[in-house]
């Protein structure tokens, strides 16, 4: 058994293996002629003198993508080698087998077809024709390996999605009980409407999760690796949307019940704003939106930094959902008398005074129909308002139809430190 390599074995830019050919023939002149021809044309190739040596090569080197074997060989013929090679490789390291013979028979051709040999070449074959057949075989092997990776990626995403679904079933019942126990007078009249919207928001991402999972399950053999990867991405995005919705619902329920701790400590507001900017970057990029951060004061705060960031994140998310694509959202910080003010401004449709009052009510959006233009649970601004109250601040909304909306968090002197930490 001998080997000479002429190109690297690392995968290409798409993660697919590069051509690596194993030529098996008991005639040294024939096998070395083929190997040399391939190497001179930039194809990585090696040779083996018999079937046993070839199987040893395959076990030791999974980068081999194609086996070209003579059929008539002593001890182990090419058909036996092909069957063993295919069984050894599996789909993770899928290989294709091309058979070469100088004494082809109908029985040999039938056996090669049953083994799923990708090509059946007769000696004497032109070296250029052999290379063409081997490259075609390599592309098939690379596609099968890519498909295997796609299936594995899908399986992982499907497992994550199933966990999200299982969590949804459990958390939904707990949340319903928390809402039913709520004693706030303005909650109960809107509870049924909210539950309908909540079910809509949670079921919407389940459509691609369940539908695409079933499609891959029943038709995985006919889907390309690219299709499986795209479906897995949609399932992952649906799972993430479910996870975020559940997290926000649970958080709001805890705010209503007073179970959320608020620990105050010195903090730098500019750092909090930068952290929120990084947190919201991915969501904004999906809508091709940008966030501009204006820091007009360096005064330090004595407040709950993580809750402040959570409040600002809700305001940015709310502004993003109601703003057009490719627009700019502005997050600013300025002095406000003895205190400071954070503002989030958007270029959305704006609201009337009556609509502004409705938007601040728990479990309510201006349009609460299931066919509404803007998605969401209608708890973004109410959640931000409750957090503001817990950290000693207040929210104010300035908005007019056609001019966008600015939501301002005002923190008074009790939340401001004299010296910057």
KEMI-693791 format. One record per residue (C-alpha): x, y, z; residue in one letter. Coordinates in steps of 0.1 Angstrom, whole numbers, plus 5000, padded with zeros to 4 digits. Layout:
<pts>
PT   xx   yy   zz residuo
PT    X    Y    Z       A
...
</pts>
This chain:
<pts>
PT   xx   yy   zz residuo
PT 5000 5000 5000       X
PT 5014 5034 4990       X
PT 5002 5070 4992       X
PT 5011 5104 4978       X
PT 4991 5136 4985       X
PT 4991 5167 4964       X
PT 4963 5188 4980       X
PT 4951 5197 5014       X
PT 4924 5175 5031       X
PT 4907 5204 5049       X
PT 4870 5210 5039       X
PT 4861 5238 5014       X
PT 4844 5271 5024       X
PT 4810 5254 5026       X
PT 4823 5227 5049       X
PT 4822 5200 5022       X
PT 4851 5175 5018       X
PT 4876 5180 4990       X
PT 4880 5152 4965       X
PT 4901 5123 4979       X
PT 4903 5092 4957       X
PT 4913 5056 4967       X
PT 4924 5036 4936       X
PT 4923 4998 4942       X
PT 4938 4974 4917       X
PT 4961 4944 4919       X
PT 4979 4957 4887       X
PT 5005 4982 4900       X
PT 5010 4998 4866       X
PT 4973 5005 4862       X
PT 4966 5019 4897       X
PT 4997 5041 4898       X
PT 4990 5055 4863       X
PT 4955 5065 4875       X
PT 4969 5080 4908       X
PT 4996 5100 4890       X
PT 4971 5113 4864       X
PT 4948 5125 4892       X
PT 4975 5141 4913       X
PT 4990 5160 4883       X
PT 4955 5176 4880       X
PT 4953 5187 4916       X
PT 4932 5158 4929       X
PT 4943 5141 4961       X
PT 4947 5104 4954       X
PT 4962 5073 4970       X
PT 4963 5036 4961       X
PT 4958 5001 4976       X
PT 4969 4968 4960       X
PT 4940 4947 4974       X
PT 4907 4949 4991       X
PT 4920 4943 5027       X
PT 4945 4972 5023       X
PT 4917 4994 5009       X
PT 4894 4987 5039       X
PT 4922 4995 5062       X
PT 4927 5029 5044       X
PT 4890 5036 5047       X
PT 4889 5029 5084       X
PT 4919 5050 5091       X
PT 4911 5080 5069       X
PT 4874 5092 5067       X
PT 4884 5120 5043       X
PT 4883 5095 5014       X
PT 4852 5102 4993       X
PT 4855 5078 4964       X
PT 4868 5043 4959       X
PT 4877 5032 4923       X
PT 4882 4995 4924       X
PT 4889 4967 4899       X
PT 4863 4939 4900       X
PT 4886 4910 4893       X
PT 4911 4908 4922       X
PT 4924 4878 4941       X
PT 4913 4871 4977       X
PT 4887 4899 4978       X
PT 4870 4910 4946       X
PT 4858 4945 4938       X
PT 4821 4937 4945       X
PT 4829 4924 4980       X
PT 4851 4954 4986       X
PT 4823 4978 4975       X
PT 4798 4962 4998       X
PT 4822 4963 5028       X
PT 4833 4999 5020       X
PT 4798 5012 5019       X
PT 4789 4995 5051       X
PT 4820 5009 5069       X
PT 4815 5045 5059       X
PT 4779 5052 5067       X
PT 4763 5086 5059       X
PT 4785 5107 5082       X
PT 4816 5098 5061       X
PT 4796 5087 5030       X
PT 4817 5073 5001       X
PT 4808 5064 4965       X
PT 4822 5034 4947       X
PT 4831 5032 4910       X
PT 4840 4998 4896       X
PT 4865 4991 4868       X
PT 4867 4959 4849       X
PT 4882 4944 4817       X
PT 4857 4915 4817       X
PT 4823 4929 4823       X
PT 4793 4906 4825       X
PT 4756 4912 4829       X
PT 4758 4896 4863       X
PT 4786 4920 4873       X
PT 4766 4950 4861       X
PT 4735 4938 4880       X
PT 4755 4932 4912       X
PT 4771 4967 4909       X
PT 4736 4982 4906       X
PT 4724 4963 4936       X
PT 4753 4977 4956       X
PT 4745 5012 4944       X
PT 4778 5016 4927       X
PT 4778 5050 4911       X
PT 4797 5040 4880       X
PT 4807 5009 4861       X
PT 4837 5015 4838       X
PT 4852 4990 4813       X
PT 4889 4987 4806       X
PT 4906 5002 4787       X
PT 4890 5035 4798       X
PT 4904 5069 4789       X
PT 4920 5085 4819       X
PT 4900 5117 4813       X
PT 4868 5097 4814       X
PT 4879 5080 4846       X
PT 4885 5114 4862       X
PT 4851 5128 4851       X
PT 4834 5097 4866       X
PT 4854 5101 4899       X
PT 4846 5138 4902       X
PT 4809 5131 4897       X
PT 4811 5104 4924       X
PT 4828 5128 4947       X
PT 4801 5154 4943       X
PT 4775 5127 4952       X
PT 4795 5117 4984       X
PT 4799 5153 4994       X
PT 4762 5160 4990       X
PT 4754 5129 5012       X
PT 4778 5141 5039       X
PT 4763 5176 5038       X
PT 4728 5161 5041       X
PT 4738 5140 5071       X
PT 4751 5172 5088       X
PT 4719 5190 5080       X
PT 4698 5161 5095       X
PT 4719 5162 5127       X
PT 4715 5200 5130       X
PT 4678 5196 5125       X
PT 4676 5169 5151       X
PT 4693 5192 5176       X
PT 4670 5221 5168       X
PT 4640 5198 5170       X
PT 4650 5187 5204       X
PT 4653 5223 5216       X
PT 4619 5231 5201       X
PT 4603 5202 5218       X
PT 4617 5213 5251       X
PT 4602 5248 5244       X
PT 4568 5232 5236       X
PT 4569 5211 5268       X
PT 4578 5242 5288       X
PT 4549 5260 5271       X
PT 4523 5234 5282       X
PT 4535 5236 5318       X
PT 4541 5274 5321       X
PT 4508 5283 5304       X
PT 4487 5266 5331       X
PT 4508 5282 5359       X
PT 4505 5316 5342       X
PT 4467 5313 5338       X
PT 4464 5306 5376       X
PT 4485 5336 5384       X
PT 4463 5358 5362       X
PT 4431 5344 5377       X
PT 4444 5352 5412       X
PT 4452 5388 5402       X
PT 4431 5413 5423       X
PT 4438 5445 5402       X
PT 4404 5459 5391       X
PT 4416 5468 5356       X
PT 4429 5433 5348       X
PT 4399 5411 5349       X
PT 4378 5429 5323       X
PT 4406 5424 5297       X
PT 4417 5390 5308       X
PT 4397 5370 5283       X
PT 4409 5392 5254       X
PT 4445 5389 5266       X
PT 4442 5351 5269       X
PT 4430 5349 5233       X
PT 4459 5371 5221       X
PT 4484 5351 5242       X
PT 4472 5319 5227       X
PT 4476 5334 5193       X
PT 4511 5347 5200       X
PT 4522 5313 5214       X
PT 4506 5292 5187       X
PT 4520 5312 5158       X
PT 4556 5300 5162       X
PT 4544 5265 5167       X
PT 4532 5263 5131       X
PT 4567 5262 5116       X
PT 4580 5242 5144       X
PT 4555 5214 5141       X
PT 4549 5217 5103       X
PT 4585 5217 5092       X
PT 4594 5190 5117       X
PT 4567 5167 5103       X
PT 4578 5176 5067       X
PT 4614 5166 5075       X
PT 4603 5135 5093       X
PT 4582 5121 5064       X
PT 4603 5135 5035       X
PT 4638 5136 5048       X
PT 4650 5114 5020       X
PT 4639 5138 4993       X
PT 4651 5170 5009       X
PT 4684 5186 5001       X
PT 4709 5196 5028       X
PT 4701 5233 5020       X
PT 4664 5227 5025       X
PT 4670 5209 5058       X
PT 4693 5237 5070       X
PT 4667 5263 5061       X
PT 4639 5244 5079       X
PT 4661 5239 5110       X
PT 4667 5276 5110       X
PT 4629 5284 5109       X
PT 4623 5259 5137       X
PT 4651 5275 5158       X
PT 4636 5310 5152       X
PT 4602 5297 5162       X
PT 4616 5282 5194       X
PT 4634 5314 5202       X
PT 4602 5334 5197       X
PT 4583 5310 5220       X
PT 4610 5312 5246       X
PT 4610 5351 5246       X
PT 4572 5352 5248       X
PT 4571 5328 5278       X
PT 4599 5347 5295       X
PT 4581 5380 5291       X
PT 4547 5366 5303       X
PT 4563 5351 5333       X
PT 4582 5382 5341       X
PT 4551 5404 5339       X
PT 4531 5380 5361       X
PT 4559 5382 5387       X
PT 4558 5420 5385       X
PT 4521 5419 5392       X
PT 4525 5396 5422       X
PT 4555 5415 5436       X
PT 4578 5384 5434       X
PT 4605 5402 5414       X
PT 4635 5414 5436       X
PT 4650 5449 5430       X
PT 4684 5455 5444       X
PT 4697 5490 5442       X
PT 4735 5498 5438       X
PT 4757 5525 5422       X
PT 4758 5522 5384       X
PT 4770 5540 5353       X
PT 4740 5547 5331       X
PT 4761 5550 5299       X
PT 4773 5515 5304       X
PT 4738 5502 5310       X
PT 4728 5519 5277       X
PT 4757 5503 5258       X
PT 4747 5469 5272       X
PT 4711 5474 5261       X
PT 4724 5484 5226       X
PT 4743 5451 5223       X
PT 4713 5431 5236       X
PT 4689 5446 5211       X
PT 4713 5446 5181       X
PT 4702 5412 5167       X
PT 4665 5420 5168       X
PT 4670 5454 5152       X
PT 4691 5439 5124       X
PT 4662 5416 5114       X
PT 4642 5447 5106       X
PT 4673 5465 5092       X
PT 4669 5492 5119       X
PT 4697 5510 5138       X
PT 4699 5523 5173       X
PT 4715 5557 5180       X
PT 4727 5562 5216       X
PT 4731 5598 5228       X
PT 4747 5602 5263       X
PT 4744 5639 5273       X
PT 4753 5635 5310       X
PT 4778 5615 5330       X
PT 4759 5615 5363       X
PT 4759 5581 5381       X
PT 4728 5565 5394       X
PT 4718 5546 5425       X
PT 4693 5521 5412       X
PT 4688 5485 5399       X
PT 4711 5484 5369       X
PT 4697 5451 5355       X
PT 4661 5463 5359       X
PT 4669 5496 5343       X
PT 4684 5477 5313       X
PT 4653 5455 5312       X
PT 4631 5486 5311       X
PT 4651 5502 5283       X
PT 4651 5470 5263       X
PT 4613 5468 5265       X
PT 4610 5504 5252       X
PT 4635 5498 5224       X
PT 4616 5466 5214       X
PT 4583 5484 5215       X
PT 4597 5512 5193       X
PT 4612 5487 5169       X
PT 4580 5468 5163       X
PT 4560 5500 5155       X
PT 4587 5516 5134       X
PT 4593 5510 5096       X
PT 4621 5490 5083       X
PT 4655 5507 5079       X
PT 4645 5534 5104       X
PT 4666 5548 5133       X
PT 4656 5545 5169       X
PT 4671 5570 5194       X
PT 4681 5561 5230       X
PT 4692 5592 5249       X
PT 4702 5602 5284       X
PT 4701 5638 5297       X
PT 4700 5659 5328       X
PT 4664 5665 5341       X
PT 4666 5691 5368       X
PT 4680 5673 5399       X
PT 4674 5640 5382       X
PT 4680 5624 5348       X
PT 4658 5613 5319       X
PT 4661 5584 5295       X
PT 4642 5587 5263       X
PT 4634 5562 5234       X
PT 4621 5579 5203       X
PT 4608 5561 5171       X
PT 4594 5571 5138       X
PT 4563 5549 5139       X
PT 4527 5559 5132       X
PT 4522 5577 5166       X
PT 4491 5578 5188       X
PT 4463 5600 5199       X
PT 4459 5609 5236       X
PT 4432 5583 5240       X
PT 4453 5556 5223       X
PT 4483 5566 5246       X
PT 4461 5559 5277       X
PT 4450 5526 5263       X
PT 4486 5516 5255       X
PT 4496 5520 5291       X
PT 4469 5496 5303       X
PT 4479 5460 5311       X
PT 4470 5433 5285       X
PT 4460 5459 5259       X
PT 4470 5471 5225       X
PT 4453 5497 5204       X
PT 4443 5469 5180       X
PT 4437 5437 5200       X
PT 4422 5417 5171       X
PT 4440 5386 5159       X
PT 4444 5401 5125       X
PT 4461 5432 5138       X
PT 4490 5447 5119       X
PT 4515 5446 5148       X
PT 4522 5415 5167       X
PT 4529 5412 5205       X
PT 4512 5406 5238       X
PT 4504 5442 5246       X
PT 4525 5441 5278       X
PT 4556 5460 5267       X
PT 4547 5495 5280       X
PT 4528 5482 5310       X
PT 4558 5461 5320       X
PT 4581 5491 5316       X
PT 4558 5513 5336       X
PT 4558 5488 5365       X
PT 4596 5485 5365       X
PT 4598 5523 5365       X
PT 4576 5525 5395       X
PT 4597 5498 5413       X
PT 4630 5517 5407       X
PT 4615 5550 5418       X
PT 4608 5565 5384       X
PT 4579 5573 5361       X
PT 4571 5569 5324       X
PT 4558 5596 5302       X
PT 4546 5593 5266       X
PT 4547 5620 5240       X
PT 4530 5611 5207       X
PT 4509 5624 5179       X
PT 4496 5606 5148       X
PT 4521 5607 5120       X
PT 4550 5620 5142       X
PT 4562 5589 5160       X
PT 4564 5583 5197       X
PT 4589 5592 5225       X
PT 4587 5574 5258       X
PT 4607 5590 5287       X
PT 4618 5575 5320       X
PT 4624 5602 5346       X
PT 4644 5594 5377       X
PT 4645 5620 5404       X
PT 4673 5631 5427       X
PT 4670 5601 5450       X
PT 4683 5579 5422       X
PT 4713 5601 5413       X
PT 4747 5601 5429       X
PT 4769 5631 5432       X
PT 4801 5613 5423       X
PT 4805 5590 5393       X
PT 4818 5555 5404       X
</pts>
